[in-house]
Amino acid sequence: MTVITDERLVHEALQGSIEAFEELIERYQRLVFTIAYRMTGHREEAEDISQEVFITLYRKLYQFDTSRKFPPWLQRITVNTCITHLRKKNKVVMLNFDETWSNRNQLFPTANYEDPAAVYDQKELMAEIWDAVRQMPENYRAMIVLRYQLELTNQEIADSLGISRENVEVRMHRARKSLRKILLHRQAERREQDELSASR
Amino acid sequence: MNCQQVDKLLYLFCDGLVQPQLRQQIEDHLQECPACRNNLTMTEMENEALRYTEDIPPLALGFSLEVIQKINSVPITNHHSKVGLWSRLMELFRLHRLPVIASVTAAFLLFFVLATSNLLPLPGSTVMEQSARDRTGEPNEVLVAGINQSSPEKEMSVIADVGIADKEDSDIEHSQPTVESNNKPASDPIPQEEVPTPQVEYAYNHTETVKSQTDYSVNNSITAAPNYRGTDINGELRPDLTSREPFIPRPGYMPTGYSLTRIENEADNITTLTYEGDGNRIFLRIIPEGGEKPPATISMLSPSGCQSDTMEAPESAKNESSPQPESELLKTKAVPEQSTRKGLPGEITISWKVKQHNQVYTIQVTGILPPTELGRIAASFDD
């Protein structure tokens, strides 16, 4: 049984085949939804974004270079749609990606690691970490989602976002550091609250 | 290697992305440094959480269908849409365009005169179609099962079959429409030998049934199939079924808000169930691949992805040596079809395949409904 390639489906969709486009949706709806869900943390919002992604994809299909791979292109559209949506929603005053955030991180005290088993209950860990991820800037969030949820390599992330592999490595390192800072900060806040409640 | 260098490489180290030589150096450092070991443990825990995907909810059923519907409903934008209305009006009345406007106006007037004087029939407006509108009291464009009403031959065959049924069952006589054809004289009777005599038995409210067939233009292969059998859900008016037992669905398969009003067993062992509720009507068809006879019961796994079958085997199956029916959801596909008239919602079919006892069945749910509603109904066929 021969499997029709994505690029072939794009070609057929451009010729007017709605079935071909539907097949593309069937193939990639889960991937798109995963990115959107992890970026937003809300199911309904993620579904709306996923729909928007495929409508955008349909409109921009003629821009696709069929000599290249389809998934990175779709991932880029998805990430951009998510970031646009989040910025609109939160009216975030964006910080410079590479400088401001990393400089701001330097204001935090350097890592004062405790035994993680004492800090986190295993069951709480997932929710705690993904809450922390959603406190990160959208660009870092996207890096984390592509790397760990979709299991992409740094080169694949570079292809998806249109940046160099070295740049991905640097940004990924910063994303991980910022995640750790947020986790430690939340941990310190929780400890303070516990101490306050204990003293009362 | 110091702590700062290790820290930079730690997440790559966890993912096995560092060179073997570097890896050895990191491992050596970790053996000596408890803080970095702690950091490693924390990084591994984070990685595990970041890779966790099982809490991601499933997408709504019929997602792709909804996207396709939205794509179809969104107008194609072009550069004109960005130009203001006033500018477009001004552009329209520019002097150099006046001859073009005059020509178009003249053509329109000519067309109007011809149309009103019956010299130029409007497309699709046949005498039969007009007759159909007269007898139903509403436009006949709503298609449920995909009949192309514009074909006079096909329409004639539908009417001919209903006419034969009329002959056999006098109960429905008063509801039979009198149809005149443009192609044949009205007094010309339909030759009996040209049409196979169907054994039609209307069991569920005969008059209603025939009227609804006229209204909804139900697929004529169902209504006029020679081996047609009909039965009431309660079995009270069950006809003498000599060929085989009809398919009776489990009550649990009823979609919420709908009730089963009709069961039809067509030729080729295709079964059609009609559900009505909320002013809507949906059809569920069970099509065995290869035309094999379906069993008395079948698990109609919903397209949401149910893999197991919990229903009990029928008595006849229990007597056999075969174990519990093993059903398997094979494939789900939502097929939107274009509306016949602009602005009306189109017919939508959600279909999926089920495998039971090595026999594959296609289950189709059809209705003129919003895709989300039809998706909800299709999902409710799951137990």
Contacts between the chains, C-beta under 8 A, distances in Angstrom:
chain1	res1	chain2	res2	distance
A	18	B	68	6.3
A	18	B	71	8.0
A	18	B	336	7.9
A	21	B	68	7.4
A	21	B	71	7.8
A	22	B	64	5.4
A	22	B	68	5.9
A	22	B	334	7.8
A	25	B	63	7.5
A	25	B	64	4.1
A	25	B	67	5.7
A	25	B	68	7.6
A	26	B	64	5.6
A	29	B	59	5.8
A	29	B	63	5.7
A	29	B	64	6.3
A	30	B	59	6.9
A	33	B	56	7.5
A	33	B	59	5.2
A	34	B	53	7.0
A	34	B	56	5.8
A	37	B	56	5.5
A	37	B	57	7.4
A	38	B	56	7.6
A	43	B	57	5.1
A	47	B	59	6.8
A	47	B	60	6.2
A	47	B	63	7.2
A	50	B	59	7.3
A	50	B	63	7.2
A	51	B	63	7.7
A	51	B	66	6.8
A	51	B	67	5.5
A	51	B	70	6.4
A	54	B	67	4.7
A	54	B	71	7.8
A	55	B	67	6.7
A	55	B	70	6.0
A	55	B	71	6.0
A	55	B	74	6.9
A	58	B	71	5.3
A	111	B	39	7.0
A	113	B	35	6.1
A	113	B	38	4.4
A	113	B	39	5.7
A	113	B	42	6.4
A	114	B	38	7.5
A	115	B	38	6.7
A	116	B	38	7.3
A	116	B	41	5.4
A	116	B	42	4.7
A	116	B	45	5.4
A	120	B	45	7.1
A	125	B	45	6.2
A	125	B	48	7.7
A	125	B	49	5.1
A	126	B	49	4.8
A	126	B	52	5.2
A	126	B	55	6.7
A	128	B	49	7.8
A	129	B	46	5.9
A	129	B	49	4.1
A	129	B	50	6.6
A	130	B	49	7.1
A	133	B	50	7.5
A	144	B	50	6.2
A	147	B	50	7.9
A	148	B	47	7.0
A	148	B	50	3.8
A	148	B	51	5.1
A	149	B	50	7.3
A	149	B	51	7.2
A	149	B	53	6.2
A	151	B	51	7.5
A	154	B	17	7.9
A	169	B	12	7.9
A	172	B	11	7.2
A	173	B	8	6.3
A	173	B	11	7.1
A	176	B	11	5.1
A	176	B	43	7.7
A	176	B	46	7.7
A	179	B	46	6.8
A	180	B	42	7.4
A	180	B	46	7.6
A	183	B	46	7.7
